[in-house]
Amino acid sequence: MTLEKDAVAMSGRSAFLEGALVSLRPLELSDLNDRYLQWLNDPEVTRYLETGVFPTTRQDLERFYAAVMSSSNNVMLAIIERRSGTHVGNLKLGPINWIDRRTLFGILIGEKDFWGKGIGEESTRLAVGYAFEKLNLNRVGLAVFEEHTSAIRCYEKVGFKVEGCFREEMFREGRYRNRLWMGCLRSDYRGKVK
């Protein structure tokens, strides 16, 4: 499916959360297309992700989708750029620990033409606001490569704080790399909803 056809297909679907730049809606089985698979096999897209070390197949994608979507402890949303209606990436809150009221956050912007346009920040802000305001969670955590400075800045704008460093935790591009642990508490986030 081309971006133009995809944009028309996306325009008829209901948004779950909306911002100025993006709409977030549940990820659907029809989203598991060749373009999504291409994102997961593109070394530039997966450079700072745990995925991308081994090739991802359509069956891998379908298994992941089935596991996440059948769990009440995960929220998986497609990121739709509002102006064009293009599916540009996905985000996930999960697994959610309902007793301790905490979760993990992950995001992938697969369409490189949309990098650096504020889509990641707004998507993160919407998802974290949802976690605190609708799911009544108290904490959202994430891990990020230490050299992924644009992501760190994005997370800090939303209210995340660096809480620790896992030294040489990931092996990428021929060397071990540090990963930072970041967290955002409900009290860190208050007042930041646009």
C-alpha positions in Angstrom: 0.0 0.0 0.0 1.4 3.4 -0.9 1.5 6.3 1.5 -1.3 8.1 -0.4 -3.6 5.0 -0.3 -2.6 4.4 3.3 -3.6 8.0 4.2 -7.0 7.6 2.7 -7.5 4.3 4.6 -6.4 5.9 7.9 -8.7 8.9 7.6 -11.8 6.8 8.2 -10.6 5.3 11.5 -11.5 6.7 14.9 -8.9 8.3 17.0 -8.4 7.1 20.6 -6.3 10.1 21.6 -5.7 13.3 19.6 -3.1 16.1 19.7 -2.3 18.9 17.3 0.1 16.7 15.2 -1.0 13.1 15.8 -4.0 10.9 16.4 -3.4 7.7 18.4 -5.7 4.7 17.7 -5.5 1.0 18.5 -3.1 -0.9 16.3 -5.1 -3.1 13.9 -4.2 -6.3 12.2 -4.3 -4.5 8.8 -1.4 -2.3 10.1 0.8 -5.4 9.9 1.7 -4.6 6.4 4.9 -4.5 4.3 5.8 -1.0 5.3 5.6 -1.9 9.1 7.8 -4.9 8.4 10.2 -2.7 6.5 10.5 -0.4 9.6 11.5 -3.4 11.8 14.2 -4.5 9.3 15.7 -1.1 8.7 18.9 -0.7 10.7 18.5 3.1 10.8 15.0 2.8 12.2 15.9 0.1 14.8 19.4 1.6 15.7 18.3 2.5 19.2 15.8 -0.4 19.7 16.1 -3.9 21.1 14.5 -5.2 17.8 16.5 -5.3 14.6 19.3 -7.6 15.8 17.6 -10.5 13.9 15.4 -10.2 10.8 11.7 -9.8 11.6 9.3 -11.9 9.6 5.5 -11.3 9.1 4.9 -14.3 11.4 7.1 -12.6 14.1 5.0 -9.5 13.7 1.7 -11.4 13.9 2.8 -13.3 17.0 3.8 -10.1 18.8 0.5 -8.4 17.8 -1.5 -11.4 19.1 0.4 -11.5 22.4 0.1 -7.8 23.0 -3.4 -7.2 21.9 -4.8 -10.2 23.8 -3.4 -8.9 27.1 -5.2 -6.5 29.4 -1.7 -5.4 30.7 -0.6 -3.7 27.4 -1.9 -0.8 25.4 -0.6 -0.7 21.8 -1.4 2.3 19.7 -0.8 3.3 16.1 0.6 6.8 15.6 -1.2 8.6 12.8 0.1 12.0 11.5 -3.1 14.1 11.4 -2.4 16.2 8.3 -1.7 13.4 6.0 -3.4 10.5 7.8 -0.3 8.4 7.5 0.5 5.6 10.0 4.1 6.7 11.0 4.8 4.5 14.0 3.5 2.8 17.1 3.8 3.1 20.9 3.2 0.8 23.7 2.4 1.1 27.4 3.1 -2.2 29.1 3.4 -4.5 30.7 1.2 -2.6 33.2 1.5 -3.5 36.9 -1.9 -2.7 38.2 -1.0 -3.2 41.9 2.1 -1.0 41.9 0.4 1.4 39.3 3.4 1.5 37.0 4.2 0.6 33.4 6.9 0.8 30.7 6.8 3.0 27.6 8.2 2.3 24.2 7.8 4.2 20.9 8.8 3.6 17.3 8.6 6.3 14.6 9.2 4.1 11.5 8.5 6.7 8.8 11.8 8.6 8.5 10.2 11.5 6.7 8.4 12.3 9.9 11.5 12.3 12.2 12.3 15.6 13.9 8.8 17.1 13.5 7.6 16.8 17.1 5.6 13.7 16.5 7.5 11.6 19.0 7.2 14.2 21.7 3.5 14.7 21.2 2.8 11.0 21.0 4.8 10.5 24.3 3.0 13.3 26.0 -0.4 11.9 25.0 0.4 8.3 26.0 1.9 9.4 29.4 -1.0 11.7 30.1 -3.4 8.8 29.3 -1.4 6.5 31.7 -1.8 9.0 34.5 -5.2 10.5 33.9 -7.2 7.5 32.6 -5.3 4.4 33.8 -4.6 5.9 37.2 -0.9 4.9 37.1 1.7 6.6 39.2 4.9 5.8 37.3 6.0 5.3 33.7 9.5 4.0 33.0 11.6 3.6 29.9 15.1 2.7 28.8 17.0 4.7 26.2 20.5 4.5 24.7 22.8 7.0 26.3 23.8 8.5 22.9 20.2 8.9 21.7 20.2 12.5 22.8 17.2 13.6 20.8 15.0 11.0 22.5 16.4 11.9 25.9 15.5 15.6 25.3 12.0 14.6 24.1 11.4 12.5 27.3 12.7 15.2 29.6 10.3 17.7 28.0 7.5 15.4 29.0 8.7 15.1 32.6 11.0 12.0 32.6 14.1 12.1 34.7 17.3 10.0 34.3 17.3 7.6 37.3 20.3 5.4 36.4 22.7 4.0 33.9 23.1 0.4 32.9 26.7 0.4 31.8 27.6 -1.5 28.6 24.2 -3.2 28.7 23.7 -3.4 24.9 26.0 -4.6 22.1 25.4 -2.5 18.9 27.5 -1.6 15.9 30.6 -3.5 17.2 30.7 -2.2 20.8 28.9 -2.2 24.1 26.7 0.8 24.9 25.2 2.3 28.0 21.5 2.5 28.5 19.8 5.0 30.7 16.8 4.3 32.8 14.3 7.1 32.9 11.1 7.5 34.9 8.2 9.9 35.0 6.0 10.1 38.1 2.5 11.5 38.0 3.8 14.4 40.1 6.5 15.0 37.5 3.9 15.2 34.7 1.1 17.3 36.2 0.4 20.6 34.4 2.2 19.4 31.3 -0.9 18.3 29.4 -1.5 20.6 26.4 
